[in-house]
Amino acid sequence: MIFGICEVGLAFYVKAYVAEARYIPSGAMLPTLQINDRLIIEKLSYRFNDPERGDIIIFNPTDTLKKQNFRDAFIERVVGLPGEKVELKDRKIYINDQPLAEDYIADGQRTVIDACKSAPQPYLSKPVTLPPNSYLVLGDNRENSYDSRCWGVVPRDNIIGKAFIIYWPRDRSGIAL
């Protein structure tokens, strides 16, 4: 009986504070993450360090997303960091007036504002300096991702963890992220 209670307690602790399994429900992160990939997210890194550009993060919906009735966690790539000037021009992201090298997006894809058809004024319609403790996140599938271009930045407190490794399907298992 005590052993069973300890197992349940340990499982709860690991899921709440260390790591958990997630699946990919959409194509927003193609080609990096495929629909129905299963992955482990780890939660310890961001207890001691801030997210870095290029990290794939899982986060709870922002207030703007909640107003649009989103309840499930999102997964996107960190592109802009707190205090940086971010601009979209010539279909490319610029950070502090320098073009961002993005080898993870598919050939031929460019970052466009018209991916945000539902936003009254897309977030990157003009240059913006990111607020403290806020991150600009974009899907790798730029033409089909509902991301910061449409609803703004992700507050640090909304971040759940960092994508760590794919464990399913077998032909993709072991791919570190």
N, C-alpha and C positions, 0 to 999 in steps of 0.2 A: 504494500500500500504506500509506504513512505517513498519507495523507489519510484513508483508511478507518478507521484506528486512531484518529485524532483525532476523526472524526465519532462513533464509538462512545463514546469517552471523554467527549466533550461531551454526548452524549445521556444517558449515565449520570449525569453531574454535574447536568444540568438536572433530571432526574427525582428525584435524591436530595436536592437542595438548593434548587431554585428553584420548580418547578411540575410538576404531573402531571395527567393526565386520570383521571377517575373516572366511574362511572355509579351511578344510584340504583336499588337492587334492591327497595325496599319502599315502602310508603305512609306510613312513619313521619313524613315531613316534609311531607305534603300540608297545605295547598294550595300551599305555597311551592315545593317540589320534587315533580315528578311521577315516577311509576315509569318507569324507563328514560331519564330525562333524563341527558344527558352534561354534565359540567362540568369546569372547570379549578379545581384547588386550588392556591393559592400558599403557599409555605413560608417566604418571607423575613420576613414581618411579625412572626412570633412568635420570630424570632431576636433581635429588638430590642425588642419590646413584648409585653405580656401580652394574652391574649384579653380582650375586652370583652363586657359583657352585650349580647346580641342577635347576636353573631357566630355563624355556622354553621360548626362545626368538624368535621374528620375526625380520628378518633383510633383508636389500637390498643386492642383489648379490655383492660379492667382485669383484675387478678388474679381478681376475683370472676367475671367473664365467662369467663375462660379455664377456670376450674373447671367451668363449664357447657358447655365445649367450643366456645365461640365463638372463631373464628380470624380472621375478616374484619374489616376496619375498620368503624367505625360513623360515622354522620353525624347530628349533633343540634345544637340551638341552645343557646348558653350562656345560662343564666338566673341562676345564683348564682355569686358571686365569692368568693375566699378571705377568710375572716374574717367573712362576712356571716351573719346569722341568717336562716334560711329556714323558712317555715312554710306549710303548706297548710291553709286554713280557708275554709269556705263555698265550696268548689270553686274557690278562687282562690289564686294564689301570693302570699305576702307576703315582702318583703325588708326586714329591720330594721323590722318592724311596719308597713310601708307596702305597700298593694296594688300589684302590678306591672302596668303597662299593657302589654297584649300585643295589638297590632293585627294581628299576623301569624297568629293562629290563626283557624280558620273560625268564622263566626257560630254561636252556639249551643253550641259546644264549651266545656267547662270542664275544669279539671284535677281528675282524680279518682284516688284511691288504688286503687280496685278494678281498674285497668288492670293491676295487678301480681298476678295470681292465683297465680303460682308462687312469689312471695317469702314466706318465713315471717313476716317483719315488714317491711313496706315502709319504705323509707328515710325518707320524709316522714310517717310515722305520728304523729310528734310534732315540735315545733320542733327544729331542729338548727343549730349554728354550723359552717360549713364549715371544714375544716382548712386550714392553710397550703398553698399550691400545689395546691389542689384546686378543681374546678369542678363545679357542678350543671348538668346538661344535660338538656333535654327535647325530644321531638319536637313539631313543630307540630300534628300529628294526635294530640292528647292522649288520645283514646279508644282509639287503636290504635298506641301506641308503647311499645316496651320500652326504658325509659330510666332515668335516675338514681332515679326513684321506686322502681324495682324492685331495683337493684343498687348504688346509692351514687354516689359522686363519681368524677370523672375526674382522675387525677394529671396535673400539667402535663407531665411527661415522656412521657405517652402521646399527646399531641397531635401530629398529623402536619402539619396545615396548616388553612387557612381557605378555605371555598368562595368562589370569586372571580366566575365568570361561567358561564352556561349556554351551550354551543355546539351542542347538538343536543337535540331536533329543531329544524328550521329555523324553525318558527313561534314558538319560544321562545328562539332563539339571540340572544345579546346581552344577555339579562337579567342585570344585575349583581346580585350577592348581598351 
